[in-house]
Amino acid sequence: MQTPEATSLTSALFLRMAQVCAEVGGWLPFDRFMALALYEPGLGYYANDRPKLGRMPQAKGVGGAVVEGSDFVTAPELSPLFGQALVHQVADALHATGTREVWEFGAGTGALALQILQHTNEHHQAPDGDLIQKYTIVDLSGNLRERQQHTLREFGDRVQWVDRLPAQLQGVVLGNEVLDAMPVKLLTRRGGEWFERGVALPDGATAWVWQDRPTGLRPPVDVPGNHDYTTEIHPQAEAFLRTLADHMVRGAAFFIDYGFPEAEFFHPQRDTGTLACHHLHRMDADPLVRVGEKDITAHINFTGAALAAQDAGLDVLGYTTQARFLFNCGVGPLLDALPHDSAGVARRAMASKLVNEHEMGELFKVLALAPAGQAEGWVPLGFTAGDRTHTL
């Protein structure tokens, strides 16, 4: 059941989106709809004050009281072992690239930044002091930025927040579940013809409906068969990678997300696409309801991401599963070191979700990038075994 606050929020967002739709002729391509639903200032999912991520379906608040959970959790909230293993890749990249800064895009609750900042100095030092001199976060959500600032307050001026990239960026870039939150275009094939899927609001209607229009857009590969088929393409995520390439003069970037290489992403049997919504730890495939109250996301075509990065001047340093990446970074000994009491068993069960094939271990992938020619001869720690770049 919706609370009065949620009803007011969704009503205000609906009116704003209806206004935009009318201004552009009564039809919104899905990427525009998704951008408004997620990022419209003060109203969109990531721009409003609802709890979003970081808690399980029910969590304990102040004094042990059970509080409402969020919509989903990411790897750093599942287990601190995620960040404790990633620390070793970050340190490896800082040393290899001669940089001392970390940039994180879409930092969520700040849990990953906290894990990295807390544990880097335990294991890695530079000759002149802290290996990470500055940690910069780029996040569009004001609500999440407030949570990050509270979480990271002990690090003072070492952590900063910015709204845009500098002219020249140097450092190690991290993006955990950030590419999947970028708006996608929907394409659908019916009767052998391709259409772009968007949304419309019929006169007097109070609910969005799907509406398709003929288009010259196509998936990057032919999809065999004549059956009906719906899929996504990722122009905004690919544009983001090109922008990063334009600004990055030294360093390395690591993007962790769920997705597939192109041959799997556009498999003929994946005929309904990958679009999904998250609300109170439940998934559904209908982004047209509870708009502003739930996350909208799509899997990543990692081949498209890698090609966009390469075309813009970045080298692909590695591509592998999250499980292989974390094992290469030392998560195995961290799991072994957990105590065998009931608390340790519970922590091990949560941490195992990071690497189990039927959980996050296989579906999530890691893509590593660096400015062209700067990383010759260096194999990042997380890709020393099990690299799958050849599958892209």
N, C-alpha and C positions, 0 to 999 in steps of 0.2 A: 504494500500500500504506500502511495506517495504521501510524504509529509506536506503540510501547507507551504513550508519553505521550498520544497522541491517543486511543488505545483506552480508556485509563483515564478521560480527560476525557469522552468520549462516553458511557461507561458510567455515570459519576456523574450526568451531566445526564439521561440516560434514566431513572434511578431517581428523580430528583427530579421530573421531569415526570410519570412514572407515578404518583407519590404525589399530585401535584396533581390529576391526572385522576381518580383514585379518589375523592379528597375531594369533587369536584364532581359525582359521579354517573356517571363513566365516559365522558364526552364533553367535549372542549375545543373551543369555537369557534376558528376559525383564528387570529383576532387574539390570543387568549390563548396558543395554541401558539407563534405567532411571537414574542410578547413573552418567553416563557420561553426559546425557542431562541436569541434574540439577547441578552437582557439579564439572565438569571438570575445573581445575584451569584456571581462566581468561576467560573462554568461556561458561561454563554451566550457566543455568538460574540463580542460586543463586550466581554464581561466577563472573558474568559480571556486567557492570555498568548501565544496563537498569533500569528504575524505576520499582519496583515490587509490593510494597504494601504500603498502608497507605493513599492513596487518592481515592476519588470517581472518576467516569469516567471523570469529568471535575472538576478541583479545581482551587482556586485562589492562585497565587504566589505573589511574591514581587510586591507591588504597586497595587494589586488587579487584575493584568492581569490573564486571564484564561490560565492555563497551562495543558499539557497533563496529564491525570490521570494515575493511576497505573493499575495493572491487577486484584487486589482484595484488600479487606480490611478485617482485623480481628476485633474481638470484642473490643479491646482497642481503635482502631481508630474509630469505630462506635460511641462509647460513653465512656467518662471518668467514667461513673457510673460503668462500668465493674470492673475497678481497685479499685474504691472506695469501692465497696462491697467486692471484694476479699481481700482487706486489713484486714478485720476482721477475715477471715479464716487464713491468714498468721500469724496474731498476736496470734490467738488461738493456732496455731500449734507451734509457737516459744515458747510460755509459756509452752505448754504441753510437749514439747520435751527438754526443757532446752537449746535451741540453740539460736544463735544470728546472723545467716547468712542466706541469701537467695541465691539460685542458680537458674538461669533461663536458660533453653535451648531454642535456636532458638528465640531470643528476638525481631525479626522483626525490627520495626522502633525505638524501645526503649520506646514506648508509655506505655506499661504495667509497666515496671520498673519505669518510671517517676511517674505514678499514685500511685504506691505502696510506693515509697520513699517520695513523697510529702505528702501523707495522713496518713501514719502510725503514725508519731509523733503527728498528730492532735488528734488522738483518743487513742493511746496506748503508754505507756512508760514503761521502766524498771527502777528498783530502782536506778541504777547507770547511767542512761542516755538513749541514743537512743536504742530502741528495736532492730533495725537492725544495727549491727555494720559494716557489709560488705555485698555487693551485687555483686555476681559474675555471669558473662554472658559467656555462651559457645555458639559460633555461627560460622559456617563454612564460612559465606559470608563476605568477606572483605568489600564490598560495604555497606552492612547493618551495619557492625561493625562501620564504619565511621559515619553513621547516628546516631547510638546509642551513640557514644562518643560525638557528637554534642548535642544531645538531653539531655544527662545526665551530661553535663560539670559542672553544678553548684554543683554537689555532690563530685567532686574531687576524692580523693583516696578511698572514701567509695565504689566506683564502680570499678571493675576490670574485665579484659577479659582474658580468658585462652583458650587453644586449647585442653586440655585433663583434665581428672579427676585426683585429687590427690589420693594418696594411700588410704587415709581415708577421707570420706566426711561427714561433719556434718552440718545440717541445713535443711531449708525448700526448697524443689525442686519444680519448676514450669515449666510446659511445655504446652503452649497454641498453639495448631495447630502445633505441632512438629512431633508427631508420623506419621501423614498422609503424611508427606513429605519424609519419608524413603522409599527407593525402595522396590517394591513388586515383587513377582513372579506371573506370570499368568499361570493358568491351564485351559485347555479347554477339554470338553468331546464331542466326536463326535462318533456316532454309538456305544455308550457304552464303548468306549476306551478313556483313559485319555492321554493328551499330554501336554508338557510344551510349552507355546507360547513364541517365541523369534522373532528376526528380522534378516533379511539378506539383502545383497546388491548384486543383480545379476551383473554379469560382465558388465561393462560399464554403469550401471544404475546410476542415480543421485538422486534416491529417495529410501527410505527404504520400504521394504515389510514385511508383517507378514510371519513367517514360523514356523510350529509346529513340535515338535519331540516327539517320545514316551518317557514316563517317568514313574518312580516308585513313583513319588510324588502324593499325594492325599490331598484333603481338610481334615480337622481334623474330619469331620463327613460325613456320607454317604448322598449324595444328592438324594432324591427319584426321580424316573422317569428315562426314557431312552432318554429324549429330549436332544438336544445340549445345552451345558451349559458352560459358561466362568466365572471364578471367580479369586480372588486373595488370596494368602497366604502371611504372613508377617514375614519371618524369620529375617529380619534386625531389625525391631521394637522390636521383642521379644528378640533378642540378645542384643539390647540396654538396655532393662529392666534388663536382667541378669547381664550385666556389671554394671549398677547402683547398683544392689543388692550387687555385689562383693565389691563395694567401700563405700557404705553407712553404717556407723556405728551407727549413731544417727540422728533422724529427721523424716520428713514425706515428701511425694511427691504427687503432684496433677497434673494430666494430663487431659487436656480439649481438646476434639476433636470431630469430627463428626464420627459416627459409630453406631454399633449395637452389641447386644449379639450374640453369635454364631448361635442360632436357627433362628434369623432374618437375619443374614449376609448370611448364606448359604441356605436361603429359596428357594424352587424349582422355584418360580416365578422370583427370582432375577438372571435371566439366562444370563444377559450380564455383570454382575459384577458391580463394582462401580467406575472404573477408570474414571477420568475426568481431563480436562485441563482448565486453566484459562488464558485468554488473553484480556486485555482491558475491564474487567468486563463482558466478554462473556464466556460461557462454551461450550466445545465441547468434544467429546470422541475420538479424533484422535491424539495420541501423536507422530505420525510419520511425521507431518508437522510442520513447524515453530519451529523446534527443537532448544532449547536455548532461544527462545523468549517467551515461555509461561510455566506456572507452570504445573507440572504433579502430580497428587495426587490420593489417594485411601482412602476409608473409613476404619475405624479401626474395627477389630474383637476384641471387648473388653473382651470376654471370653478368647481368646487366649492370650491377653496381661496379664490378671489377672493370668492365670495359669502359664505363663512363669515367672512372678514375684514371685508367690508363690513357684514354684519349686526352685527358686534361693534364697529363704530365706526371702522374704518379706511377710508381712500380708496385706490382702485387708481390708482397714478400711471403705470403702464405695464406692458406685457406684450409680449415680443418673443423672437426666437430668440437663442441664445447668440452665434451668428455676428454678427448685426446689432448686438447689444449691445456686443460686443468691438470691432467696427469703429468704432462710435460713440465708444468710449472710447480709440481710438488704437492698436489692435493692428496696423493696417496699417503705419505707419512703423516700429514695433518689428520686424516681420517683415522689412521692407526693410533695416533696419540690421544684420541678422545677416551675419556674414562669409560669403564665398563659398568658403572652404576646405572640406575634408571635414567638419570638426567643425561648421561653420556650416550645411552642407547637412543634416547629421543633426539639428541643433537646429531647423532650419526645417521638416523633415519632421514632427517631433514637435509643434511648435507649430501646424502646419497642421491637425492633427487637431481642434484646438479650434474651427475655423471651417468645415471642409469639410462640405458638406451630407450626405455619406454617412458621416461620422464623428459628431462631437458638435455640429456647427454648427446643424443643423436640429432634431434630436431634443431637444436641451436647450433649455429656455426660461428666461426671467428674468421674475419677477413683482416689481414694486415697490409698496410700501405705505407709508402714513403716517397718523398720527392725523387724523381728519376735520377738514377746514377749515384745516389748518396749512400746506398746501403749494400754496395757490391761486396760479396763475400760474407755478409752477415746473415745468419739464419736465426731469426728470433727464437727465444727459448721455447715458446709455446708450439713451435712447428718443427722441432727437431726430430720428431717421429710422427708418422701418420698424416703427413701433409696431403691434401686432396686438390691442390691447385690444378692438377691435370684434368679434373672433372668439370671445371668451369667452362 
